[in-house]
Amino acid sequence: MTPASRADRRTAANRLLAQLAQWLLLLALFAAPAQAEPPSPGLTARANDLVTLFNAKAKPEEMFAPTFLAQVPAAQVQQISSQLVSQFGAAREVTRIDAKNATSGTVFVDFERAVVRLELALEGAPPNRIIGLLVTATDVKGDTLGRVTQEFLGLPGEASLAIATLEGSGPPQFSIAHQEDRPLAVGSAFKLFLLAELSRSIEAGKRKWSDVVPLDRRSIPSGVLQTWPEGSPVTLHTLAALMISQSDNTAADTMLHVLGRENVERLLPKLGIAAPNRLRPLLSTREAALLKVGPDSALTNRWITASEADRRAMLAGPLAGQLPDSIDLAKLAAAPARIDTIEWFASTADLVRVMNWLRLHGDKQALDILAINSGISRALASEYSYVGYKGGSEAGVINMTLLLRGKNGVWHAVSGSWNNGAATLDEARFVQMISRVVSLLK
């Protein structure tokens, strides 16, 4: 569950991925030819200019087109450059340029502690200013899974990491784990449970992907369906695709209603959730937001101390009639809101088991939906034959959970969670850590 300002951002319709992408400067379209060609003098010169930019020896206004700076102000470019240097040391030199044409290509910049890969696009005429720049991968020198795990130990608040190999029909074989059995807030990663119950009901012949249902409820952003007309007919496939790839909250709430809250709850132990009682009753995104930052603080306080039976009565009573219009989205985005009491709780080991269940029981449509948004850079995802993903984030909470099949046919699942009830999180740092794990596993 995320407010509009923290929603999936890879495109205008998919805002969590670029929030979860590595230091996005500007998303541009790069058309790749069949073979790379030698870099043009203009492309080579601008690529070398990046080294001076990252080391704070050049001004963005001298290198970037006005159209770029209108989207990403010079101050933000400088901030991202300083983040790269803070993380990886000073930029040294451009070691390689894979040109796609005379004005675009992949640039490899050597830093003290990493090689950073960027997609660069220029204007077609002199002075060939930059119109697109995107960090797509970072290869940390001498990196190991153990090193990443040690960095998890140093994250402020609570953090958990689980990495497992998936073989045949057996349970996950955990290779790297830190606090993997500790339930933490996982935000929208709970939507994996809904996809699993939908898959189960389809496998049982009770539903079809093509079933059409009316859009009869609304939640807060992220997503797009909260703006659609009430009663709009949508297929279960569309709901699932938006719920997973864009973390559409209205799609998730509609899906929960269609599937039945109790049916999803009954599936949780079969998915491998070790403490399903912490998820009962399973909240919709609207209900969770109302309890976190809604207008009725007395109702929230009552919920926190109520029994499961009393909570279900509240869902059917005072919470049932409240619309999302009264939810303070700014407050929800500004600081952690009751992430230890009103949330969706799961351990990273739980989420690895859920991904394994989907690998074994999800059909092609379910796996294709998981793969719409890879959660990592396209360059890194292309090094695998399959990448499925769902994550979740809100103030003080982030989770990334991936299902991976290497080009050698070996399956892995990775799940990382980070909670801090006292402060917002450095999400770029977290994404970079998970991306390093994925890169090392390949």
C-alpha positions as CSV (number, residue, x, y, z in Angstrom):
1,M,0.0,0.0,0.0
2,T,1.5,3.3,-1.0
3,P,0.2,6.8,-1.4
4,A,0.3,8.5,-4.8
5,S,3.7,10.2,-4.1
6,R,5.3,6.9,-3.5
7,A,3.6,4.8,-6.1
8,D,5.1,2.8,-8.9
9,R,7.0,5.2,-11.2
10,R,8.7,3.3,-14.0
11,T,6.2,4.9,-16.5
12,A,3.3,7.3,-16.0
13,A,1.1,4.3,-15.5
14,N,3.7,2.3,-13.4
15,R,5.2,4.5,-10.8
16,L,6.7,1.8,-7.8
17,L,9.4,0.5,-10.1
18,A,11.4,3.7,-10.8
19,Q,11.2,4.4,-7.1
20,L,12.7,0.9,-6.7
21,A,15.0,1.5,-9.7
22,Q,18.6,2.5,-9.2
23,W,19.0,6.3,-9.1
24,L,16.8,7.1,-12.1
25,L,17.9,10.3,-13.7
26,L,15.5,10.3,-16.7
27,L,13.8,7.4,-18.5
28,A,14.5,7.5,-22.2
29,L,13.8,5.1,-25.0
30,F,16.9,3.5,-26.5
31,A,16.5,1.6,-29.7
32,A,19.1,-1.1,-29.9
33,P,20.4,-2.2,-33.3
34,A,21.4,-5.7,-34.1
35,Q,25.1,-5.0,-33.4
36,A,27.0,-2.4,-31.5
37,E,29.0,0.1,-33.5
38,P,32.1,2.2,-32.5
39,P,31.1,5.2,-30.5
40,S,31.0,8.5,-32.3
41,P,33.3,11.4,-31.1
42,G,30.3,13.2,-29.7
43,L,29.1,10.2,-27.7
44,T,32.7,9.5,-26.4
45,A,33.1,13.1,-25.3
46,R,29.8,13.2,-23.4
47,A,30.5,9.8,-21.8
48,N,33.8,11.2,-20.5
49,D,32.0,14.3,-19.3
50,L,30.1,12.0,-16.9
51,V,33.2,11.4,-14.9
52,T,33.7,15.1,-14.3
53,L,30.0,15.5,-13.4
54,F,30.0,12.7,-10.8
55,N,33.2,14.2,-9.2
56,A,31.4,17.6,-8.9
57,K,33.8,19.2,-11.4
58,A,31.1,20.1,-14.0
59,K,27.7,21.8,-13.9
60,P,24.7,20.0,-15.1
61,E,23.5,23.1,-17.0
62,E,26.6,22.7,-19.3
63,M,25.9,19.1,-20.2
64,F,22.1,18.5,-20.1
65,A,19.4,19.7,-22.5
66,P,16.8,22.0,-21.1
67,T,14.1,19.3,-21.7
68,F,16.0,17.0,-19.4
69,L,16.5,19.6,-16.7
70,A,12.8,20.5,-16.8
71,Q,12.1,17.0,-15.6
72,V,15.2,16.5,-13.4
73,P,16.5,19.8,-12.0
74,A,20.2,20.5,-11.8
75,A,20.1,20.2,-8.0
76,Q,18.7,16.7,-8.3
77,V,21.3,15.6,-10.8
78,Q,24.0,16.9,-8.4
79,Q,22.4,15.1,-5.5
80,I,22.3,11.8,-7.4
81,S,25.9,12.2,-8.5
82,S,27.0,12.8,-4.9
83,Q,25.1,9.6,-3.9
84,L,27.0,7.6,-6.4
85,V,30.3,9.0,-5.1
86,S,29.3,8.5,-1.5
87,Q,28.4,4.9,-2.2
88,F,31.2,3.9,-4.6
89,G,34.0,6.4,-4.2
90,A,35.3,8.8,-6.8
91,A,34.6,8.2,-10.5
92,R,37.9,7.3,-12.3
93,E,37.3,6.8,-16.0
94,V,35.0,5.5,-18.7
95,T,36.2,1.9,-19.4
96,R,33.8,1.0,-22.2
97,I,31.1,2.4,-24.5
98,D,28.7,0.1,-26.3
99,A,27.2,2.4,-28.9
100,K,23.7,1.8,-30.2
101,N,24.0,4.6,-32.7
102,A,25.8,7.9,-33.0
103,T,23.9,9.5,-30.1
104,S,23.1,6.7,-27.7
105,G,24.7,3.8,-26.0
106,T,25.7,2.0,-22.8
107,V,28.5,3.6,-20.8
108,F,30.6,1.8,-18.2
109,V,32.1,4.2,-15.6
110,D,34.8,2.9,-13.2
111,F,34.4,4.1,-9.7
112,E,36.8,3.3,-6.8
113,R,34.5,0.5,-5.5
114,A,32.2,-0.4,-8.4
115,V,31.6,-0.3,-12.1
116,V,28.4,1.6,-12.9
117,R,26.5,1.0,-16.1
118,L,24.4,3.8,-17.6
119,E,22.3,4.3,-20.6
120,L,23.1,7.6,-22.3
121,A,21.2,9.5,-25.0
122,L,22.2,12.8,-26.7
123,E,20.7,15.4,-28.9
124,G,21.2,14.7,-32.6
125,A,23.0,18.0,-33.3
126,P,25.9,19.9,-31.7
127,P,26.5,20.5,-28.8
128,N,25.0,17.1,-28.3
129,R,23.6,17.7,-24.9
130,I,22.3,14.9,-22.8
131,I,18.6,14.1,-23.1
132,G,18.5,10.7,-21.3
133,L,20.6,9.2,-18.6
134,L,19.7,6.1,-16.6
135,V,21.7,4.0,-14.1
136,T,21.0,0.4,-15.1
137,A,23.5,-1.7,-13.0
138,T,26.2,-1.4,-10.5
139,D,28.8,-4.1,-10.1
140,V,30.5,-3.7,-6.7
141,K,34.1,-4.8,-6.8
142,G,34.9,-7.9,-4.8
143,D,31.3,-8.2,-3.8
144,T,29.9,-11.4,-2.1
145,L,26.6,-12.5,-0.7
146,G,28.2,-12.5,2.7
147,R,29.2,-8.9,2.3
148,V,25.7,-7.9,1.4
149,T,24.3,-9.8,4.3
150,Q,26.7,-7.9,6.6
151,E,25.4,-4.6,5.3
152,F,21.9,-5.8,6.1
153,L,23.1,-6.2,9.7
154,G,24.0,-2.5,9.7
155,L,20.7,-1.1,8.5
156,P,18.9,1.0,11.2
157,G,15.7,-0.4,12.5
158,E,14.9,-4.1,11.7
159,A,16.0,-5.9,8.5
160,S,15.6,-9.4,7.2
161,L,17.1,-11.2,4.2
162,A,16.4,-14.7,2.8
163,I,17.9,-16.4,-0.2
164,A,17.0,-19.9,-1.3
165,T,17.5,-22.4,-4.1
166,L,14.2,-24.0,-5.4
167,E,14.5,-27.5,-6.7
168,G,11.7,-29.8,-8.0
169,S,8.7,-29.9,-5.8
170,G,10.6,-29.7,-2.5
171,P,10.7,-26.8,0.0
172,P,13.2,-23.9,-0.4
173,Q,16.8,-24.6,0.5
174,F,18.0,-21.5,2.3
175,S,21.6,-20.6,1.6
176,I,21.9,-17.1,3.0
177,A,19.5,-15.9,5.8
178,H,19.4,-13.0,8.3
179,Q,16.4,-12.8,10.7
180,E,14.5,-14.7,8.0
181,D,11.9,-16.0,10.4
182,R,11.0,-12.7,11.9
183,P,7.7,-11.3,10.7
184,L,8.0,-7.7,9.6
185,A,5.7,-5.2,7.9
186,V,5.8,-5.9,4.1
187,G,3.3,-3.4,2.7
188,S,2.0,-4.4,-0.7
189,A,3.9,-7.6,-0.9
190,F,0.8,-9.1,0.7
191,K,-0.8,-8.9,-2.7
192,L,1.1,-12.1,-3.5
193,F,-1.4,-13.9,-1.2
194,L,-4.2,-12.7,-3.4
195,L,-2.6,-13.9,-6.6
196,A,-2.0,-17.3,-5.0
197,E,-5.7,-17.6,-3.9
198,L,-6.8,-16.6,-7.4
199,S,-4.4,-19.2,-8.9
200,R,-5.8,-21.8,-6.5
201,S,-9.4,-21.1,-7.4
202,I,-8.6,-21.2,-11.1
203,E,-6.8,-24.5,-10.7
204,A,-9.8,-25.8,-8.8
205,G,-12.1,-24.8,-11.7
206,K,-14.0,-22.3,-9.6
207,R,-12.9,-19.2,-11.6
208,K,-11.3,-18.3,-14.9
209,W,-8.9,-15.5,-15.8
210,S,-11.5,-14.2,-18.2
211,D,-14.2,-13.8,-15.5
212,V,-15.6,-10.3,-15.5
213,V,-16.5,-8.4,-12.3
214,P,-17.7,-4.9,-11.6
215,L,-15.4,-2.3,-10.1
216,D,-17.5,-1.6,-7.0
217,R,-15.0,-0.2,-4.5
218,R,-12.2,2.4,-4.3
219,S,-9.0,2.7,-2.5
220,I,-6.1,5.2,-2.4
221,P,-3.3,5.3,-5.0
222,S,-1.0,3.7,-6.1
223,G,-2.6,2.5,-9.3
224,V,-5.1,3.8,-11.8
225,L,-8.4,2.0,-11.0
226,Q,-9.3,4.4,-8.3
227,T,-10.1,7.0,-11.0
228,W,-12.2,4.6,-13.2
229,P,-16.1,4.9,-13.2
230,E,-17.9,2.8,-10.6
231,G,-19.2,-0.4,-12.1
232,S,-16.6,-0.6,-14.8
233,P,-16.3,-4.3,-16.0
234,V,-12.9,-5.7,-15.5
235,T,-11.5,-9.2,-15.9
236,L,-9.8,-11.0,-13.0
237,H,-6.7,-11.1,-15.2
238,T,-6.7,-7.3,-15.5
239,L,-7.2,-6.9,-11.7
240,A,-4.3,-9.3,-11.0
241,A,-2.0,-7.7,-13.6
242,L,-2.6,-4.2,-12.2
243,M,-2.5,-5.4,-8.6
244,I,1.0,-7.0,-9.1
245,S,2.7,-4.8,-11.7
246,Q,1.5,-1.4,-10.5
247,S,0.5,-2.3,-7.0
248,D,-2.9,-1.0,-7.8
249,N,-4.7,-0.8,-4.4
250,T,-8.2,-0.6,-5.8
251,A,-7.5,-3.7,-7.9
252,A,-6.3,-5.5,-4.8
253,D,-9.3,-4.5,-2.7
254,T,-11.6,-5.6,-5.5
255,M,-9.8,-8.9,-5.8
256,L,-9.9,-9.5,-2.0
257,H,-13.7,-8.9,-2.1
258,V,-14.2,-11.3,-5.1
259,L,-12.1,-14.1,-3.6
260,G,-13.4,-13.7,-0.1
261,R,-11.2,-12.6,2.8
262,E,-11.7,-15.9,4.7
263,N,-10.6,-17.9,1.6
264,V,-7.4,-16.0,1.4
265,E,-6.8,-16.5,5.1
266,R,-7.4,-20.2,4.9
267,L,-4.7,-20.5,2.2
268,L,-2.0,-18.7,4.2
269,P,-0.7,-21.8,6.1
270,K,-0.6,-23.8,2.8
271,L,1.5,-21.0,1.3
272,G,4.0,-21.4,4.1
273,I,3.1,-18.5,6.3
274,A,4.4,-19.5,9.7
275,A,2.4,-17.0,11.8
276,P,-0.9,-16.6,9.9
277,N,-2.7,-15.3,13.0
278,R,-0.8,-12.0,12.6
279,L,-2.6,-11.5,9.2
280,R,-6.1,-12.2,10.5
281,P,-8.3,-10.6,9.7
282,L,-6.5,-9.7,6.4
283,L,-7.0,-6.0,5.8
284,S,-7.8,-4.4,2.5
285,T,-5.6,-1.4,1.6
286,R,-8.5,1.0,2.2
287,E,-9.1,-0.5,5.7
288,A,-5.4,-0.3,6.6
289,A,-5.1,3.3,5.5
290,L,-8.2,4.3,7.4
291,L,-6.9,2.7,10.6
292,K,-3.5,4.2,10.1
293,V,-4.3,7.8,9.3
294,G,-8.1,8.0,9.1
295,P,-10.3,10.6,11.0
296,D,-11.4,8.3,13.8
297,S,-8.4,7.8,16.2
298,A,-10.7,6.2,18.8
299,L,-11.5,3.5,16.3
300,T,-7.8,2.9,15.6
301,N,-7.0,2.6,19.3
302,R,-9.9,0.2,19.7
303,W,-8.6,-1.9,16.8
304,I,-5.1,-2.3,18.3
305,T,-6.4,-3.9,21.5
306,A,-9.4,-5.8,20.0
307,S,-9.7,-9.5,19.6
308,E,-9.9,-11.1,16.1
309,A,-13.7,-11.5,16.5
310,D,-14.1,-7.8,17.5
311,R,-11.9,-6.7,14.6
312,R,-14.1,-8.6,12.1
313,A,-17.1,-6.9,13.6
314,M,-15.4,-3.5,13.1
315,L,-14.7,-4.4,9.5
316,A,-18.3,-5.2,8.9
317,G,-19.5,-2.2,10.9
318,P,-17.8,1.2,11.3
319,L,-15.0,0.6,8.8
320,A,-17.3,-0.7,6.1
321,G,-18.9,2.6,5.2
322,Q,-15.9,4.9,5.3
323,L,-14.6,6.1,1.9
324,P,-10.9,6.7,1.1
325,D,-11.5,10.4,0.6
326,S,-11.0,11.0,4.3
327,I,-7.5,9.4,4.3
328,D,-4.7,11.9,4.8
329,L,-2.3,10.8,2.0
330,A,0.3,13.4,2.9
331,K,0.4,12.1,6.5
332,L,0.7,8.5,5.3
333,A,3.7,9.4,3.1
334,A,5.5,11.7,5.5
335,A,6.4,9.4,8.4
336,P,6.0,5.8,9.5
337,A,2.4,5.2,10.5
338,R,1.7,2.4,13.0
339,I,3.9,-0.1,11.0
340,D,4.2,-2.4,14.1
341,T,0.5,-2.7,14.8
342,I,-1.6,-2.1,11.6
343,E,0.1,-3.8,8.7
344,W,0.6,-7.0,6.7
345,F,3.2,-9.0,8.6
346,A,5.3,-11.8,7.0
347,S,8.9,-13.0,7.3
348,T,11.2,-13.1,4.4
349,A,11.3,-16.9,4.7
350,D,7.4,-16.8,4.4
351,L,7.6,-14.8,1.2
352,V,10.2,-17.1,-0.3
353,R,7.8,-20.0,0.4
354,V,5.0,-18.1,-1.2
355,M,7.1,-17.6,-4.4
356,N,7.9,-21.3,-4.4
357,W,4.2,-22.1,-4.1
358,L,3.5,-19.9,-7.1
359,R,6.3,-21.5,-9.0
360,L,4.8,-24.9,-8.4
361,H,1.1,-24.1,-8.5
362,G,0.7,-20.9,-10.5
363,D,-0.1,-21.4,-14.2
364,K,1.5,-19.5,-17.1
365,Q,-0.8,-16.5,-16.7
366,A,0.1,-16.1,-13.0
367,L,3.8,-16.3,-13.7
368,D,3.5,-13.9,-16.7
369,I,1.8,-11.4,-14.4
370,L,4.6,-11.7,-11.8
371,A,7.1,-10.9,-14.6
372,I,5.4,-7.7,-15.9
373,N,7.4,-5.6,-13.4
374,S,10.8,-7.1,-12.7
375,G,11.6,-4.8,-9.8
376,I,15.2,-4.5,-10.9
377,S,16.9,-2.9,-13.9
378,R,16.1,-4.2,-17.3
379,A,19.8,-4.9,-17.9
380,L,20.0,-7.1,-14.8
381,A,16.7,-8.8,-15.5
382,S,17.9,-9.7,-19.0
383,E,20.6,-11.8,-17.5
384,Y,17.9,-14.2,-16.2
385,S,15.5,-16.4,-18.2
386,Y,12.7,-15.4,-15.8
387,V,12.2,-12.7,-13.2
388,G,9.0,-12.5,-11.1
389,Y,8.6,-9.7,-8.6
390,K,6.4,-8.1,-6.0
391,G,7.4,-5.6,-3.4
392,G,5.9,-3.1,-1.1
393,S,6.8,0.2,0.4
394,E,5.4,3.0,2.5
395,A,7.1,5.3,5.0
396,G,9.3,3.2,7.2
397,V,8.6,0.0,5.3
398,I,10.1,-1.6,2.2
399,N,10.1,-5.2,0.9
400,M,11.4,-6.7,-2.3
401,T,10.6,-10.3,-3.2
402,L,11.8,-12.0,-6.4
403,L,11.4,-15.4,-8.1
404,L,14.4,-16.0,-10.4
405,R,15.3,-18.6,-13.0
406,G,18.9,-18.5,-14.2
407,K,19.8,-19.2,-17.8
408,N,21.2,-22.4,-16.5
409,G,17.7,-23.4,-15.4
410,V,18.3,-23.0,-11.6
411,W,15.5,-21.4,-9.6
412,H,16.1,-19.0,-6.7
413,A,13.9,-16.9,-4.5
414,V,15.1,-13.7,-2.8
415,S,13.2,-11.6,-0.2
416,G,14.4,-8.6,1.7
417,S,12.5,-6.5,4.2
418,W,13.5,-3.3,6.1
419,N,11.4,-1.6,8.8
420,N,12.1,1.5,10.8
421,G,9.3,3.0,12.8
422,A,11.3,6.1,13.6
423,A,12.3,7.4,10.2
424,T,11.8,7.1,6.5
425,L,14.2,4.7,4.6
426,D,17.0,5.1,2.1
427,E,15.1,3.1,-0.5
428,A,17.8,3.6,-3.2
429,R,20.3,2.0,-0.9
430,F,18.0,-1.0,-0.2
431,V,17.2,-1.5,-3.9
432,Q,20.9,-1.4,-4.7
433,M,21.6,-4.1,-2.1
434,I,18.9,-6.4,-3.4
435,S,20.1,-5.8,-7.0
436,R,23.6,-6.8,-5.9
437,V,22.2,-10.1,-4.5
438,V,20.4,-10.8,-7.8
439,S,23.6,-10.0,-9.7
440,L,25.7,-12.3,-7.6
441,L,23.2,-15.2,-7.9
442,K,23.2,-15.2,-11.6
